[in-house]
Amino acid sequence: MATPLAYTAHYTHSLESVRAAIADEQYWKDRIAEVGGPNARLQQVTIEGDRVHAEMVQAIAADLLPPAITAVRPGDLIIPRTESWTADTATFEAQVDGAPAEVRGTVTLTGDAGSATATVAGTIEVKIPLFGGKIESAIQEHLTNLLRAEEEFTNTWLSDKP
């Protein structure tokens, strides 16, 4: 059974500013460099009107993982991830290389001239008998921390823009 993923990011900038960041390739480059983890890289960003598609690879170092994960999958977790935005809605997907684990969901962006909110709703599924639920919980914790770091990064990035 899949584990739910839910997070709400609060931005101290306008909805239009957050939209503009998402449609800026430099934002994606800076975000992956700042919060992507060891050996993270941006594979590709495609921007066509209000459509943005970002492909990246992130990692979680093995020494940050609980034993339940390293017992099943030793080494760093390499995680290819995509976000596909159309206006104020995105779909996202991530897999763990070499493991039957995937994360899928949506992001809904709302707000006004004073602030914006991104609501993340998704699922984490690890298809490993007996250990799947424990691994899903660990992934949920790491993803929540990553989403929090991306929220902080976005607020700082927008504050630093002229």
VEXDRENKE-218850 format. One line per 4 residues: their letters; for each residue x, z, y of C-alpha. Coordinates in pm, 1 decimal. Layout:
# VEXDRENKE-218850
a = X,Z,Y ~ ... $
***
This chain:
# VEXDRENKE-218850
matp = 0.0,0.0,0.0 ~ 135.5,-91.5,344.3 ~ 226.2,165.3,609.3 ~ 79.0,110.3,957.3 $
layt = 303.6,56.1,1257.4 ~ 160.4,153.0,1595.5 ~ 335.6,195.0,1928.3 ~ 238.2,170.5,2293.2 $
ahyt = 505.4,81.0,2546.8 ~ 442.5,171.9,2910.3 ~ 612.2,-31.5,3181.3 ~ 653.2,87.3,3538.2 $
hsle = 637.0,-272.8,3655.5 ~ 355.2,-518.0,3706.7 ~ 203.5,-721.9,3428.8 ~ 337.6,-1033.7,3602.3 $
svra = 693.0,-890.3,3604.5 ~ 679.8,-811.8,3232.6 ~ 543.5,-1161.6,3160.3 ~ 828.9,-1310.0,3365.7 $
aiad = 1087.0,-1107.1,3168.8 ~ 947.1,-1229.5,2836.1 ~ 976.0,-1587.7,2964.9 ~ 1339.7,-1539.5,3072.7 $
eqyw = 1606.8,-1628.8,2815.5 ~ 1854.0,-1392.1,2982.9 ~ 1616.9,-1102.0,2916.5 ~ 1631.9,-1173.7,2542.4 $
kdri = 2011.5,-1207.3,2547.7 ~ 2052.0,-881.2,2737.2 ~ 1795.4,-697.6,2521.0 ~ 1957.3,-791.9,2190.5 $
aevg = 2300.8,-701.3,2327.7 ~ 2179.7,-363.1,2452.9 ~ 1949.2,-238.2,2175.9 ~ 1990.7,-477.3,1882.2 $
gpna = 2223.0,-264.6,1671.3 ~ 2555.2,-353.5,1507.4 ~ 2629.0,-727.0,1488.6 ~ 2288.1,-813.9,1637.4 $
rlqq = 2249.0,-1165.1,1767.5 ~ 1993.6,-1385.8,1932.6 ~ 1948.2,-1696.5,1720.1 ~ 1718.5,-1894.5,1946.5 $
vtie = 1471.4,-1866.6,2233.3 ~ 1225.5,-2147.4,2299.2 ~ 1021.8,-2136.5,2620.3 ~ 745.4,-2392.9,2675.1 $
gdrv = 496.7,-2299.6,2945.7 ~ 333.1,-1968.9,2851.1 ~ 468.8,-1993.3,2495.1 ~ 787.6,-1806.3,2406.9 $
haem = 941.1,-1793.4,2060.7 ~ 1242.9,-1569.5,2001.4 ~ 1443.3,-1548.3,1679.1 ~ 1698.9,-1273.0,1638.5 $
vqai = 1891.9,-1087.8,1372.5 ~ 1926.8,-712.7,1395.0 ~ 2086.1,-453.1,1171.6 ~ 2063.1,-87.4,1084.5 $
aadl = 2397.0,60.1,982.2 ~ 2403.3,206.9,630.6 ~ 2520.0,546.8,758.1 ~ 2197.0,576.6,961.9 $
lppa = 1975.1,515.3,659.8 ~ 1822.2,780.9,435.8 ~ 1937.5,800.7,72.3 ~ 1601.5,661.8,-46.9 $
itav = 1695.4,328.1,108.1 ~ 2067.2,314.7,27.7 ~ 1994.9,401.7,-335.6 ~ 1782.7,87.4,-367.9 $
rpgd = 1967.7,-137.7,-121.1 ~ 2327.6,-32.8,-43.7 ~ 2496.0,-140.9,279.7 ~ 2366.5,-222.1,626.3 $
liip = 2013.7,-357.4,651.8 ~ 2017.7,-706.0,801.9 ~ 1681.3,-784.2,958.5 ~ 1582.2,-1133.3,1076.3 $
rtes = 1301.7,-1091.8,1330.5 ~ 1077.2,-1324.8,1531.1 ~ 842.1,-1275.7,1825.0 ~ 605.1,-1553.6,1927.7 $
wtad = 426.2,-1505.7,2260.3 ~ 132.4,-1696.6,2404.4 ~ 34.0,-1557.9,2743.7 ~ -36.3,-1186.6,2682.0 $
tatf = -38.5,-1181.4,2301.3 ~ 244.9,-1197.6,2051.5 ~ 285.7,-1202.9,1678.9 ~ 597.6,-1058.2,1522.0 $
eaqv = 752.4,-1062.7,1181.9 ~ 1066.5,-917.6,1027.4 ~ 1216.6,-910.5,680.0 ~ 1504.1,-718.8,529.0 $
dgap = 1762.6,-949.4,371.5 ~ 1794.8,-881.5,0.7 ~ 1494.9,-649.8,-21.0 ~ 1121.2,-700.3,-72.7 $
aevr = 1035.4,-553.7,267.5 ~ 848.6,-708.4,557.0 ~ 693.5,-607.4,885.1 ~ 415.9,-805.7,1055.2 $
gtvt = 186.8,-749.8,1346.6 ~ 74.7,-821.3,1698.6 ~ 157.7,-711.1,2050.9 ~ -105.2,-714.0,2325.3 $
ltgd = 11.8,-698.4,2686.6 ~ -226.1,-557.4,2948.7 ~ -191.2,-427.1,3301.3 ~ -216.9,-504.1,3668.8 $
agsa = -2.3,-519.2,3981.8 ~ 119.3,-161.0,3933.4 ~ 202.0,-125.8,3565.8 ~ 177.0,-285.6,3223.1 $
tatv = 128.0,-172.6,2865.7 ~ 227.9,-338.3,2538.4 ~ 28.2,-224.3,2236.3 ~ 196.4,-287.4,1901.3 $
agti = -14.9,-292.9,1584.9 ~ 132.0,-392.1,1251.4 ~ 213.6,-309.8,893.2 ~ 527.6,-232.1,698.7 $
evki = 527.9,-326.7,333.5 ~ 799.4,-258.9,77.9 ~ 717.9,-385.4,-269.4 ~ 925.2,-142.9,-475.6 $
plfg = 740.3,75.4,-725.7 ~ 764.2,450.9,-666.8 ~ 1004.8,426.8,-370.6 ~ 815.4,178.0,-150.4 $
gkie = 625.6,440.0,48.4 ~ 938.7,646.1,123.8 ~ 1123.7,336.0,239.0 ~ 827.2,226.7,452.1 $
saiq = 828.0,568.0,624.4 ~ 1199.5,538.7,700.3 ~ 1153.8,185.7,836.0 ~ 859.3,307.0,1046.7 $
ehlt = 1077.5,576.5,1203.7 ~ 1358.9,331.4,1283.0 ~ 1118.3,71.9,1422.5 ~ 948.7,328.3,1644.5 $
nllr = 1289.9,426.8,1781.9 ~ 1377.2,58.8,1834.7 ~ 1047.9,-9.0,2015.6 ~ 1110.8,294.2,2237.3 $
aeee = 1462.1,166.4,2317.0 ~ 1323.1,-181.0,2396.3 ~ 1064.1,-22.5,2627.7 ~ 1335.6,171.8,2813.5 $
ftnt = 1556.6,-136.5,2828.1 ~ 1274.4,-349.4,2973.5 ~ 1195.7,-94.1,3244.5 ~ 1564.1,-68.2,3339.7 $
wlsd = 1617.7,-445.6,3324.9 ~ 1322.3,-507.7,3554.8 ~ 1433.3,-231.1,3795.5 ~ 1779.8,-386.9,3819.7 $
kp = 1646.7,-735.7,3899.4 ~ 1666.7,-835.8,4266.3 $
***
